[in-house]
């Protein structure tokens, strides 16, 4: 209390620091520390997304929210080093569960991804850099709040318990979505439904001795907007192509990440690739086509060591593999940010040249191309296609979806080129997505049908059979007879 005899000016001047002192004391009060360390700071990004401050969508984190609150309550009575260890364990669980559901990664996929993460330049992506920085800062701030046990002992535990329970329920209600229900472990008991089977591509591959092409497109989900799908696949419906090919399209169910998509389309299985190749039964498409006398070529713009593709591609029947280093030496251009590698748009002449060289052996070819540049995060301004995305996303309605669509259009343009190239054509061609794009934005994800990927098949049109000599003579005789009859009638 200030003395009443103090002059008014002095009293007003002294009240300022007193207010700031009271505000600071409230900030460091036991209840505020407990709520901050047990709820607010470790869930800061989720709170920001629920308040629509940032457009990031997370899968439900109710278990992680409960764990953080429980650790804050325990921190009152256990040594700080144990508190820190428990918090880091809960944080690891939170990150693993979130990434698993965000990117459709089963445990095996996720562990493999962590093992190969050294090949990914996370700091090349502003979003990834910001998320990592926020994670470091919130971890430090949380542990600072949970350090003083004597202060936390004075906090009101029921307040944190009930607020955390309410937030956990609200988080689940707000974030539950079918977009997060398609991890590979959830699909282990489901029947395989590959585009190769549904489209008839697998049954027809190699039956007539024509070349076979399979293109798995990174993150090619099934857009809900039919006009948007048409814009992306426009090169396949060009008149110069449809004159020689019948184009069909559709969608199929996916589970898991890119390697799951590869095993689905190449081997018609949901088994994790490391487990499958250990017991290879020669039933993958490259193996089957090799038995029919095909040369098998695999191509991917990223490092061959990523997910050990340089090891298991030969196991399932590929004769030749082309990866980033070899491709970039030919194309002389690099695309991508976190996943920097060869540019998909540059690969038409490379694919044709590889097919031409393999064709010198007199064998038909199976060409497999796994694209790269539409891997999240997508680098801006690298597409050859310009959809005028601007700030509103143009016809796609979302800028990030539009920029990804430009790169998809580039891929379809490459497919159209090789479908016309005599080094490849005529070929039975299948283009299919591996999984839907794992956008961080919930609004971007909402543009796609949950759990579905798009596919397109190009089948060479059969030329009308040449008439046999006898039939040809008969046909000529009929024409002559008709001409003679017309001549007689005219007289």
C-alpha positions as CSV (number, residue, x, y, z in Angstrom):
1,X,0.0,0.0,0.0
2,X,1.2,3.5,-0.8
3,X,1.0,6.1,2.0
4,X,-1.9,8.5,1.6
5,X,0.3,11.5,2.3
6,X,2.4,10.8,-0.8
7,X,1.8,13.5,-3.6
8,X,-0.5,12.4,-6.4
9,X,2.2,12.6,-9.1
10,X,4.6,10.4,-7.0
11,X,1.7,8.0,-6.2
12,X,0.9,7.6,-9.9
13,X,4.5,7.1,-10.8
14,X,5.0,4.4,-8.2
15,X,1.8,2.5,-9.2
16,X,3.3,1.6,-12.6
17,X,6.2,-0.6,-11.4
18,X,3.8,-2.1,-8.8
19,X,1.4,-3.2,-11.5
20,X,4.2,-4.7,-13.5
21,X,5.4,-6.5,-10.4
22,X,1.9,-7.9,-9.7
23,X,1.6,-9.0,-13.3
24,X,5.0,-10.7,-13.2
25,X,4.1,-12.5,-9.9
26,X,0.9,-13.7,-11.5
27,X,2.9,-15.1,-14.4
28,X,5.2,-17.1,-12.2
29,X,2.5,-18.2,-9.8
30,X,2.2,-21.9,-9.1
31,X,-1.0,-22.4,-11.0
32,X,0.2,-20.6,-14.1
33,X,3.5,-22.5,-14.1
34,X,1.6,-25.8,-13.8
35,X,-0.8,-25.0,-16.6
36,X,1.9,-23.6,-18.8
37,X,4.3,-26.6,-18.3
38,X,1.6,-29.2,-18.3
39,X,-0.8,-27.9,-21.0
40,X,-0.2,-24.6,-22.8
41,X,3.4,-24.7,-24.0
42,X,3.8,-28.4,-25.0
43,X,0.5,-28.1,-27.0
44,X,1.2,-24.6,-28.3
45,X,1.0,-25.5,-32.0
46,X,-2.3,-27.4,-31.5
47,X,-3.8,-24.5,-29.7
48,X,-2.8,-22.1,-32.5
49,X,-4.3,-24.4,-35.1
50,X,-7.6,-24.8,-33.2
51,X,-7.8,-21.0,-32.8
52,X,-7.2,-20.8,-36.6
53,X,-4.1,-18.7,-36.1
54,X,-2.1,-21.0,-38.4
55,X,-3.4,-23.3,-41.1
56,X,-1.9,-26.6,-39.8
57,X,-4.0,-29.7,-39.2
58,X,-2.8,-32.4,-36.8
59,X,-4.3,-35.8,-36.1
60,X,-5.9,-36.2,-32.7
61,X,-3.3,-35.9,-29.9
62,X,-5.5,-36.8,-26.9
63,X,-3.0,-39.3,-25.5
64,X,-0.1,-36.9,-25.7
65,X,-2.1,-34.2,-24.0
66,X,-2.9,-36.5,-21.1
67,X,0.8,-37.5,-20.8
68,X,2.0,-34.0,-20.6
69,X,-0.5,-33.1,-17.9
70,X,0.4,-36.2,-15.9
71,X,4.1,-35.4,-16.1
72,X,3.5,-31.9,-14.8
73,X,1.6,-33.3,-11.9
74,X,4.4,-35.8,-11.1
75,X,7.0,-33.1,-11.4
76,X,5.9,-31.8,-8.0
77,X,7.4,-34.9,-6.3
78,X,10.1,-36.4,-8.5
79,X,13.6,-35.2,-9.2
80,X,13.9,-32.8,-12.2
81,X,16.1,-35.2,-14.2
82,X,13.4,-37.8,-14.1
83,X,10.8,-35.2,-15.1
84,X,13.0,-34.2,-18.0
85,X,13.4,-37.8,-19.1
86,X,9.7,-38.5,-18.9
87,X,8.9,-35.3,-20.8
88,X,11.3,-36.2,-23.6
89,X,9.8,-39.7,-23.8
90,X,6.3,-38.2,-24.1
91,X,7.5,-35.8,-26.7
92,X,9.0,-38.6,-28.7
93,X,5.7,-40.5,-28.6
94,X,3.9,-37.4,-29.6
95,X,6.1,-36.7,-32.6
96,X,6.2,-40.4,-33.7
97,X,2.4,-40.7,-33.5
98,X,1.7,-37.4,-35.2
99,X,4.1,-38.2,-38.1
100,X,2.9,-41.7,-38.4
101,X,-0.7,-40.5,-38.9
102,X,0.2,-37.4,-40.9
103,X,2.3,-39.3,-43.5
104,X,0.6,-42.8,-43.3
105,X,3.7,-44.4,-41.9
106,X,3.5,-47.7,-40.1
107,X,6.2,-48.5,-37.5
108,X,8.5,-50.2,-40.0
109,X,8.2,-47.4,-42.5
110,X,8.8,-44.8,-39.8
111,X,11.9,-46.5,-38.4
112,X,13.2,-46.8,-41.9
113,X,12.5,-43.2,-42.6
114,X,14.4,-42.1,-39.4
115,X,17.3,-44.3,-40.4
116,X,17.5,-42.6,-43.9
117,X,16.6,-39.1,-42.7
118,X,20.3,-38.1,-43.1
119,X,19.6,-37.9,-46.9
120,X,16.9,-35.3,-46.4
121,X,17.7,-31.6,-46.1
122,X,15.0,-30.6,-43.6
123,X,16.4,-27.1,-43.2
124,X,15.9,-26.4,-46.9
125,X,12.1,-26.2,-46.1
126,X,11.0,-23.0,-44.2
127,X,8.1,-24.9,-42.8
128,X,10.2,-27.8,-41.4
129,X,12.8,-25.3,-40.1
130,X,10.1,-23.4,-38.3
131,X,8.5,-26.5,-36.8
132,X,11.9,-27.8,-35.6
133,X,12.7,-24.4,-34.0
134,X,9.3,-24.2,-32.3
135,X,9.7,-27.7,-31.0
136,X,13.1,-26.8,-29.4
137,X,11.8,-23.6,-27.9
138,X,8.6,-25.1,-26.4
139,X,10.6,-28.0,-25.0
140,X,13.0,-25.6,-23.2
141,X,10.2,-23.4,-22.0
142,X,8.2,-26.4,-20.7
143,X,11.1,-27.8,-18.7
144,X,11.8,-24.4,-17.3
145,X,8.2,-24.2,-16.0
146,X,8.5,-27.7,-14.4
147,X,11.8,-27.3,-12.7
148,X,10.9,-25.5,-9.4
149,X,9.2,-28.3,-7.4
150,X,8.6,-26.2,-4.3
151,X,6.5,-23.7,-6.4
152,X,4.6,-26.5,-8.2
153,X,3.6,-28.0,-4.9
154,X,1.4,-25.0,-4.2
155,X,-0.5,-25.4,-7.5
156,X,-4.1,-26.4,-7.8
157,X,-3.9,-29.9,-9.4
158,X,-7.6,-30.4,-10.1
159,X,-7.6,-27.3,-12.3
160,X,-4.9,-28.8,-14.6
161,X,-6.6,-32.2,-14.6
162,X,-10.0,-31.0,-15.7
163,X,-8.7,-28.4,-18.1
164,X,-6.4,-31.0,-19.7
165,X,-9.4,-33.5,-20.0
166,X,-11.5,-30.8,-21.6
167,X,-8.8,-29.9,-24.1
168,X,-8.2,-33.5,-24.9
169,X,-11.8,-34.0,-25.8
170,X,-11.9,-30.8,-27.8
171,X,-8.8,-31.8,-29.7
172,X,-10.3,-35.2,-30.7
173,X,-13.5,-33.7,-31.8
174,X,-11.8,-31.0,-33.8
175,X,-9.1,-33.1,-35.5
176,X,-10.7,-36.5,-36.0
177,X,-10.7,-37.1,-39.8
178,X,-10.7,-40.0,-42.2
179,X,-7.5,-38.4,-43.7
180,X,-5.6,-39.7,-40.7
181,X,-7.0,-43.3,-40.7
182,X,-5.0,-44.8,-43.5
183,X,-1.7,-45.9,-41.9
184,X,-0.2,-49.1,-43.3
185,X,-0.8,-51.0,-40.1
186,X,-4.5,-50.3,-40.4
187,X,-4.6,-51.8,-43.8
188,X,-2.7,-55.0,-43.0
189,X,-5.9,-57.0,-42.8
190,X,-7.6,-55.4,-45.8
191,X,-7.5,-57.1,-49.3
192,X,-5.1,-55.6,-51.7
193,X,-6.7,-53.4,-54.3
194,X,-4.0,-52.2,-56.7
195,X,-4.6,-50.0,-59.7
196,X,-2.6,-52.5,-61.7
197,X,-5.3,-55.2,-60.9
198,X,-8.4,-52.9,-61.0
199,X,-7.4,-51.4,-64.4
200,X,-6.5,-54.8,-66.0
201,X,-2.9,-53.6,-66.5
202,X,-1.3,-56.4,-64.5
203,X,-3.1,-59.2,-66.4
204,X,-2.3,-57.6,-69.8
205,X,1.3,-56.7,-69.1
206,X,3.6,-58.7,-71.4
207,X,0.8,-60.8,-73.0
208,X,1.3,-59.4,-76.4
209,X,5.1,-58.6,-76.3
210,X,4.6,-54.8,-76.2
211,X,6.6,-52.6,-74.0
212,X,5.2,-52.0,-70.5
213,X,5.4,-48.7,-68.5
214,X,4.4,-48.2,-64.8
215,X,4.7,-44.7,-63.4
216,X,4.0,-44.2,-59.7
217,X,3.5,-40.5,-59.0
218,X,4.5,-39.1,-55.7
219,X,1.4,-37.9,-53.7
220,X,-1.1,-38.2,-56.6
221,X,-4.3,-38.3,-54.6
222,X,-7.8,-38.3,-56.0
223,X,-9.0,-34.7,-56.3
224,X,-12.7,-34.2,-55.5
225,X,-13.0,-31.6,-58.3
226,X,-13.4,-33.3,-61.6
227,X,-12.3,-30.1,-63.5
228,X,-9.1,-30.0,-61.5
229,X,-8.4,-33.7,-62.3
230,X,-8.9,-32.9,-66.0
231,X,-6.5,-30.0,-65.9
232,X,-3.7,-32.2,-64.4
233,X,-4.2,-35.1,-66.8
234,X,-4.8,-33.0,-69.9
235,X,-1.6,-34.2,-71.8
236,X,-3.0,-37.7,-71.8
237,X,-6.2,-36.6,-73.7
238,X,-4.4,-34.8,-76.5
239,X,-5.8,-35.8,-79.8
240,X,-2.4,-36.9,-81.1
241,X,-2.3,-39.4,-78.2
242,X,-5.9,-40.6,-78.1
243,X,-5.7,-41.5,-81.8
244,X,-3.2,-44.3,-80.8
245,X,-4.3,-45.0,-77.2
246,X,-7.4,-45.7,-75.3
247,X,-7.3,-43.8,-72.0
248,X,-9.2,-45.1,-69.0
249,X,-9.0,-43.7,-65.4
250,X,-10.3,-44.3,-61.9
251,X,-9.3,-44.5,-58.3
252,X,-8.2,-47.1,-55.8
253,X,-7.6,-47.5,-52.1
254,X,-4.2,-46.9,-50.7
255,X,-2.6,-47.6,-47.3
256,X,0.7,-46.3,-46.1
257,X,3.5,-44.3,-47.7
258,X,5.5,-44.5,-50.9
259,X,7.2,-47.8,-50.4
260,X,3.7,-49.3,-49.5
261,X,2.5,-47.9,-52.8
262,X,5.4,-49.5,-54.6
263,X,4.7,-52.9,-53.1
264,X,1.0,-52.5,-53.9
265,X,1.5,-51.9,-57.6
266,X,4.7,-53.9,-58.2
267,X,4.1,-56.9,-56.1
268,X,0.3,-56.8,-55.3
269,X,1.0,-57.0,-51.5
270,X,0.7,-55.0,-48.3
271,X,3.8,-56.7,-46.8
272,X,6.5,-54.2,-45.8
273,X,9.3,-54.2,-48.4
274,X,12.1,-55.4,-46.1
275,X,10.1,-58.4,-45.1
276,X,8.9,-59.2,-48.6
277,X,12.2,-59.2,-50.3
278,X,13.6,-61.6,-47.7
279,X,11.1,-64.2,-49.0
280,X,10.8,-63.1,-52.6
281,X,8.5,-65.5,-54.4
282,X,9.2,-64.1,-57.9
283,X,5.6,-62.8,-58.1
284,X,6.4,-59.1,-58.5
285,X,5.7,-57.6,-61.9
286,X,9.4,-57.3,-62.9
287,X,10.0,-61.0,-62.1
288,X,6.9,-62.1,-64.1
289,X,8.0,-60.0,-67.1
290,X,11.6,-61.2,-66.9
291,X,10.2,-64.7,-67.2
292,X,8.6,-63.5,-70.5
293,X,11.8,-62.2,-71.9
294,X,11.6,-58.6,-70.9
295,X,14.4,-56.2,-69.9
296,X,13.4,-54.4,-66.7
297,X,14.4,-50.8,-66.0
298,X,13.8,-48.8,-62.8
299,X,14.2,-45.0,-62.5
300,X,13.9,-42.7,-59.5
301,X,15.2,-39.1,-59.2
302,X,16.3,-39.4,-55.5
303,X,19.2,-41.3,-53.9
304,X,19.2,-45.1,-54.5
305,X,20.1,-45.7,-50.8
306,X,16.8,-44.1,-49.7
307,X,14.7,-47.0,-48.4
308,X,17.4,-49.3,-49.8
309,X,15.9,-49.2,-53.3
310,X,19.3,-49.9,-54.9
311,X,19.3,-53.2,-53.0
312,X,15.7,-54.5,-53.3
313,X,14.9,-53.4,-56.8
314,X,17.3,-56.0,-58.3
315,X,15.8,-58.6,-55.9
316,X,12.3,-58.2,-57.4
317,X,13.6,-58.5,-61.0
318,X,15.0,-55.2,-62.3
319,X,18.1,-55.4,-64.6
320,X,19.0,-51.7,-64.5
321,X,18.4,-49.0,-62.0
322,X,18.9,-45.2,-62.5
323,X,19.0,-42.9,-59.5
324,X,19.7,-39.3,-58.7
325,X,23.5,-39.0,-59.3
326,X,23.4,-40.7,-62.7
327,X,20.3,-38.9,-63.8
328,X,21.5,-35.4,-62.8
329,X,24.7,-36.0,-64.8
330,X,22.5,-36.3,-67.8
331,X,19.8,-33.7,-67.2
332,X,22.2,-31.1,-65.5
333,X,19.4,-29.8,-63.3
334,X,18.2,-30.4,-59.7
335,X,14.7,-29.8,-58.4
336,X,13.2,-30.0,-54.9
337,X,14.1,-28.6,-51.5
338,X,14.2,-31.1,-48.7
339,X,14.1,-34.0,-51.3
340,X,16.5,-32.5,-53.9
341,X,17.1,-34.7,-56.9
342,X,16.5,-35.0,-60.7
343,X,13.7,-33.0,-62.2
344,X,10.7,-35.1,-63.2
345,X,10.0,-32.8,-66.2
346,X,13.5,-33.5,-67.7
347,X,13.2,-37.3,-67.8
348,X,11.4,-38.0,-71.1
349,X,14.6,-38.2,-73.2
350,X,16.4,-40.2,-70.4
351,X,13.6,-42.8,-70.3
352,X,13.5,-43.0,-74.1
353,X,17.3,-43.4,-74.3
354,X,17.3,-46.2,-71.6
355,X,14.6,-48.0,-73.5
356,X,16.4,-47.6,-76.8
357,X,19.6,-49.0,-75.4
358,X,17.9,-51.9,-73.7
359,X,16.1,-52.6,-77.0
360,X,19.4,-53.3,-78.7
361,X,19.2,-56.8,-77.1
362,X,16.0,-57.5,-79.1
363,X,13.9,-57.7,-75.9
364,X,10.7,-55.8,-75.0
365,X,11.1,-53.5,-72.1
366,X,9.4,-52.9,-68.7
367,X,10.1,-49.4,-67.6
368,X,9.3,-48.4,-64.0
369,X,9.5,-44.7,-63.0
370,X,8.9,-43.5,-59.4
371,X,8.6,-39.7,-59.6
372,X,10.0,-37.3,-57.0
373,X,9.3,-33.6,-57.2
374,X,5.8,-33.6,-55.7
375,X,7.1,-34.9,-52.4
376,X,6.1,-32.6,-49.5
377,X,7.4,-29.9,-49.1
378,X,7.1,-28.9,-52.8
379,X,9.7,-26.3,-53.9
380,X,8.1,-23.3,-55.6
381,X,8.6,-22.0,-59.1
382,X,10.2,-25.2,-60.5
383,X,7.4,-26.5,-62.7
384,X,7.4,-26.0,-66.5
385,X,3.6,-25.8,-66.3
386,X,2.0,-22.5,-65.3
387,X,-1.5,-22.7,-63.8
388,X,-1.3,-19.1,-62.6
389,X,-1.7,-20.2,-59.0
390,X,-1.3,-16.7,-57.5
391,X,-2.5,-16.2,-53.9
392,X,-5.9,-17.8,-54.5
393,X,-4.7,-21.1,-56.1
394,X,-6.5,-20.4,-59.4
395,X,-8.8,-23.2,-60.6
396,X,-7.5,-25.4,-57.7
397,X,-8.6,-23.0,-55.0
398,X,-5.5,-23.6,-52.8
399,X,-2.0,-22.3,-53.8
400,X,-0.1,-25.3,-52.5
401,X,-2.4,-27.7,-54.2
402,X,-2.1,-25.7,-57.4
403,X,1.7,-25.7,-57.3
404,X,1.7,-29.4,-56.8
405,X,-0.7,-29.8,-59.7
406,X,1.7,-27.9,-62.0
407,X,4.3,-30.6,-61.2
408,X,1.8,-33.4,-61.7
409,X,1.0,-31.9,-65.1
410,X,4.7,-32.0,-65.9
411,X,4.8,-35.7,-65.2
412,X,1.8,-36.4,-67.4
413,X,3.5,-34.4,-70.2
414,X,6.5,-36.7,-69.9
415,X,4.2,-39.7,-70.0
416,X,2.6,-38.3,-73.2
417,X,6.0,-37.8,-74.8
418,X,7.3,-41.3,-74.2
419,X,4.0,-42.7,-75.3
420,X,4.6,-41.2,-78.7
421,X,8.3,-42.0,-78.8
422,X,9.2,-45.0,-81.0
423,X,11.8,-46.0,-78.5
424,X,8.9,-46.8,-76.1
425,X,5.7,-46.9,-78.1
426,X,3.5,-48.7,-78.5
427,X,3.3,-49.5,-74.8
428,X,0.8,-50.5,-72.2
429,X,1.1,-47.6,-69.7
430,X,-0.2,-47.2,-66.1
431,X,0.1,-44.0,-64.1
432,X,-1.0,-44.2,-60.5
433,X,-0.4,-42.3,-57.2
434,X,1.3,-43.9,-54.3
435,X,-0.7,-42.0,-51.6
436,X,-2.6,-38.8,-51.1
437,X,-0.5,-35.7,-50.5
438,X,0.2,-35.4,-46.7
439,X,-0.4,-31.6,-46.6
440,X,0.1,-30.0,-43.2
441,X,-2.9,-27.8,-44.0
442,X,-6.3,-29.3,-43.2
443,X,-7.9,-27.2,-45.9
444,X,-5.4,-28.5,-48.5
445,X,-6.1,-32.1,-47.5
446,X,-9.8,-31.5,-47.8
447,X,-9.4,-31.1,-51.6
448,X,-8.8,-34.9,-51.9
449,X,-10.9,-38.0,-51.3
450,X,-9.6,-39.7,-48.1
451,X,-7.8,-43.0,-48.7
452,X,-7.9,-42.8,-52.5
453,X,-5.3,-42.4,-55.2
454,X,-6.0,-41.6,-58.9
455,X,-4.9,-43.9,-61.8
456,X,-4.8,-43.6,-65.6
457,X,-4.2,-46.4,-68.1
458,X,-3.1,-46.0,-71.7
459,X,-3.8,-49.0,-73.9
460,X,-2.5,-49.1,-77.5
461,X,-5.4,-49.1,-80.0
462,X,-5.3,-52.2,-82.2
463,X,-4.8,-51.5,-85.9
464,X,-7.5,-53.2,-88.1
465,X,-6.1,-56.5,-89.3
466,X,-4.7,-56.6,-92.8
467,X,-6.9,-58.8,-95.1
468,X,-5.4,-62.1,-96.3
469,X,-4.6,-62.3,-100.0
470,X,-7.7,-64.3,-100.9
471,X,-9.9,-62.1,-98.9
472,X,-8.3,-59.0,-100.5
473,X,-8.9,-60.4,-104.0
474,X,-12.5,-61.1,-103.0
475,X,-12.9,-57.6,-101.7
476,X,-11.5,-56.1,-105.0
477,X,-13.9,-58.3,-107.0
478,X,-16.8,-57.1,-105.0
479,X,-15.8,-53.5,-105.6
480,X,-15.4,-54.1,-109.4
481,X,-18.8,-55.9,-109.5
482,X,-20.4,-52.9,-107.8
483,X,-18.7,-50.5,-110.0
484,X,-19.9,-52.4,-113.1
485,X,-23.4,-52.6,-111.8
486,X,-23.5,-48.8,-111.2
487,X,-22.2,-48.3,-114.7
488,X,-24.9,-50.5,-116.3
489,X,-27.6,-48.7,-114.3
490,X,-26.4,-45.4,-115.3
491,X,-26.9,-46.3,-119.0
